């Protein structure tokens, strides 16, 4: 089955939310969370809350951080909704968009009590909760999240054949979205009895996945994502 597409701002915020929930149960990250408690306070108690339920009451906390085609108007003070005609020269369009963006950024800074002349760039983040700028590999982060969550639920076992097989079984037996990471799509080795087993390279890929998740968890515990 095809992997889920994880590209939209809302999907990326969902990943942040799910990693934050994992942070709450990581003993060695509690000191970081104590320091960022004021930052996350408006998120409320997320521990036993599903993202869609939480999003209904907290979506207003997030502004846009990526240029994207939208299907509906975004009602957020940090987002500028534009109608761009496709039948005029690109150079004319770009110049006009640039002018509108700069004017709106300066206006927004003034609303926040900031003199635009005192900041190095008018593209400074306006919102309290902003995704880190740059490309986010949503599919990979989502894969890593699923694997880390399973590893945690199983008591953080050694990464060997048994755990890798647990990942495969978990992915194949889910009622929905039965995809697997590309590196676990096949068996590359066999044991002494000729039975297929995961290869050393596959185990290494799983370890790397857990390491990536750990790095994200540390970042999230400090108030940043990813």
C-alpha positions as CSV (number, residue, x, y, z in Angstrom):
1,X,0.0,0.0,0.0
2,X,1.2,3.5,-0.7
3,X,2.6,5.6,2.0
4,X,0.5,8.5,3.4
5,X,1.4,11.9,2.0
6,X,2.6,14.1,4.8
7,X,3.1,17.6,3.3
8,X,0.6,20.0,4.6
9,X,1.2,22.4,7.5
10,X,-1.5,20.7,9.5
11,X,0.1,17.3,9.0
12,X,3.4,18.7,10.1
13,X,1.9,20.2,13.2
14,X,0.3,16.8,13.9
15,X,3.8,15.3,13.9
16,X,5.0,18.0,16.4
17,X,2.0,17.3,18.6
18,X,2.6,13.5,18.6
19,X,6.3,13.9,19.4
20,X,5.4,16.3,22.2
21,X,3.1,13.6,23.7
22,X,6.1,11.2,23.5
23,X,8.3,13.7,25.3
24,X,5.9,13.7,28.3
25,X,6.9,10.1,29.0
26,X,10.6,10.5,28.5
27,X,12.2,10.7,32.0
28,X,15.4,12.4,30.8
29,X,13.6,15.1,29.0
30,X,11.5,16.3,32.0
31,X,14.0,19.0,32.9
32,X,13.8,20.4,29.4
33,X,10.0,20.3,29.6
34,X,10.0,22.2,32.9
35,X,11.9,24.9,31.2
36,X,9.5,25.1,28.3
37,X,6.3,24.7,30.3
38,X,5.4,28.4,29.8
39,X,5.9,27.8,26.0
40,X,3.7,24.8,25.8
41,X,1.2,25.9,28.4
42,X,-1.4,27.0,25.9
43,X,-1.4,23.5,24.4
44,X,-3.1,22.2,27.5
45,X,-3.0,18.6,28.7
46,X,-2.3,16.6,25.5
47,X,-1.5,13.2,27.1
48,X,-4.8,11.4,26.4
49,X,-6.1,13.7,23.6
50,X,-6.4,12.8,19.9
51,X,-4.9,15.3,17.5
52,X,-8.1,16.1,15.6
53,X,-9.9,16.9,18.9
54,X,-7.1,19.0,20.1
55,X,-6.7,20.8,16.8
56,X,-10.3,22.0,16.9
57,X,-9.5,24.1,19.9
58,X,-5.9,25.0,19.3
59,X,-5.5,25.6,15.5
60,X,-5.6,29.3,16.1
61,X,-2.2,29.2,17.8
62,X,-0.4,28.4,14.6
63,X,0.5,30.6,11.7
64,X,1.7,29.6,8.3
65,X,5.4,29.0,7.7
66,X,5.4,27.7,4.1
67,X,4.2,28.9,0.7
68,X,1.5,26.5,-0.4
69,X,-1.5,26.3,-2.6
70,X,-4.6,26.4,-0.4
71,X,-8.2,25.2,-0.9
72,X,-9.7,27.7,1.5
73,X,-8.9,31.1,3.0
74,X,-6.7,30.9,6.1
75,X,-8.0,33.2,8.8
76,X,-4.7,33.9,10.6
77,X,-3.0,37.2,11.1
78,X,0.4,35.8,10.0
79,X,-0.9,34.6,6.7
80,X,-1.5,36.7,3.6
81,X,-4.1,35.2,1.2
82,X,-3.7,36.3,-2.4
83,X,-5.4,35.8,-5.7
84,X,-2.8,35.4,-8.4
85,X,-3.9,35.6,-12.0
86,X,-2.1,33.1,-14.3
87,X,-2.6,35.1,-17.4
88,X,-0.2,38.0,-16.7
89,X,3.7,37.9,-16.9
90,X,5.5,36.2,-14.0
91,X,7.8,39.1,-13.6
92,X,4.9,41.5,-13.1
93,X,3.2,39.0,-10.7
94,X,6.4,38.5,-8.6
95,X,7.1,42.2,-8.2
96,X,3.5,42.9,-7.1
97,X,3.5,40.0,-4.7
98,X,6.8,41.2,-3.2
99,X,5.4,44.6,-2.6
100,X,2.2,43.3,-1.0
101,X,4.2,40.9,1.3
102,X,6.6,43.7,2.5
103,X,3.7,46.1,3.2
104,X,1.8,43.4,5.1
105,X,4.8,42.3,7.1
106,X,5.6,45.9,8.1
107,X,1.9,46.4,9.1
108,X,1.9,43.2,11.1
109,X,5.1,44.2,13.0
110,X,3.5,47.5,13.9
111,X,0.4,45.7,15.2
112,X,2.7,43.8,17.5
113,X,4.4,47.0,18.7
114,X,7.6,46.4,16.8
115,X,9.2,49.1,14.7
116,X,10.0,47.5,11.3
117,X,13.2,49.7,11.1
118,X,14.6,47.9,14.2
119,X,14.6,44.4,12.8
120,X,17.1,42.9,10.4
121,X,14.4,41.3,8.4
122,X,10.6,41.8,8.1
123,X,10.3,38.1,7.7
124,X,10.9,37.5,11.4
125,X,8.5,34.9,12.9
126,X,5.4,36.6,14.3
127,X,3.7,33.6,16.0
128,X,4.5,31.8,19.2
129,X,4.3,28.4,17.6
130,X,6.0,28.3,14.3
131,X,7.4,25.3,12.4
132,X,11.2,25.7,11.9
133,X,11.8,27.1,8.4
134,X,13.1,24.8,5.7
135,X,12.1,21.5,4.1
136,X,10.5,18.9,6.4
137,X,10.6,15.3,5.1
138,X,7.2,14.5,6.4
139,X,7.1,10.9,5.2
140,X,10.4,10.0,6.9
141,X,9.4,11.8,10.1
142,X,6.1,10.0,10.2
143,X,7.8,6.6,9.6
144,X,10.2,7.4,12.4
145,X,7.3,8.4,14.7
146,X,5.5,5.1,14.2
147,X,8.7,3.1,14.8
148,X,9.7,5.0,17.9
149,X,6.2,4.7,19.4
150,X,6.2,1.0,18.9
151,X,9.7,0.6,20.3
152,X,8.6,2.6,23.4
153,X,5.4,0.5,23.8
154,X,7.5,-2.7,23.7
155,X,9.7,-1.5,26.5
156,X,12.5,-0.2,24.2
157,X,14.0,-3.6,23.3
158,X,17.3,-4.3,21.6
159,X,17.1,-3.6,17.9
160,X,17.5,-7.1,16.5
161,X,15.5,-9.5,14.3
162,X,12.6,-9.8,16.8
163,X,12.0,-6.1,17.1
164,X,12.3,-5.5,13.3
165,X,9.8,-8.3,12.8
166,X,7.5,-6.6,15.3
167,X,7.6,-3.5,13.1
168,X,6.7,-5.4,10.0
169,X,3.9,-7.3,11.8
170,X,2.6,-4.0,13.3
171,X,2.6,-2.3,9.9
172,X,1.0,-5.2,8.1
173,X,-1.8,-5.8,10.6
174,X,-3.0,-2.3,11.1
175,X,-6.6,-1.9,10.0
176,X,-5.7,1.1,7.9
177,X,-2.7,2.4,6.0
178,X,-0.7,-0.9,5.9
179,X,2.5,0.5,4.6
180,X,6.1,-0.3,5.6
181,X,9.4,1.7,5.4
182,X,11.1,1.0,2.2
183,X,14.1,-0.6,4.0
184,X,11.8,-3.2,5.5
185,X,9.9,-4.1,2.3
186,X,11.8,-7.4,1.8
187,X,14.1,-9.9,3.5
188,X,17.7,-9.8,2.4
189,X,19.1,-12.6,4.6
190,X,18.3,-16.1,5.7
191,X,19.1,-17.9,8.9
192,X,20.9,-21.3,9.2
193,X,17.6,-23.1,8.5
194,X,16.9,-21.1,5.4
195,X,14.2,-18.9,7.0
196,X,14.1,-15.2,5.8
197,X,15.4,-12.7,8.4
198,X,16.1,-9.0,8.4
199,X,19.6,-8.1,7.3
200,X,22.3,-6.2,9.3
201,X,21.6,-3.2,7.0
202,X,17.9,-3.3,7.8
203,X,18.7,-3.3,11.5
204,X,21.1,-0.4,11.0
205,X,18.3,1.6,9.2
206,X,15.9,1.0,12.2
207,X,18.6,2.2,14.6
208,X,19.0,5.3,12.5
209,X,15.3,5.8,12.6
210,X,15.2,5.7,16.4
211,X,18.2,8.1,16.5
212,X,16.4,10.6,14.3
213,X,13.3,10.4,16.5
214,X,15.4,10.9,19.6
215,X,16.9,14.0,18.1
216,X,13.4,15.4,17.3
217,X,12.3,14.6,20.8
218,X,15.1,16.6,22.3
219,X,14.4,19.4,20.0
220,X,10.6,19.4,20.8
221,X,11.4,19.3,24.5
222,X,13.2,22.6,24.0
223,X,10.3,24.2,22.1
224,X,11.4,23.6,18.5
225,X,10.2,21.3,15.7
226,X,11.7,19.5,14.0
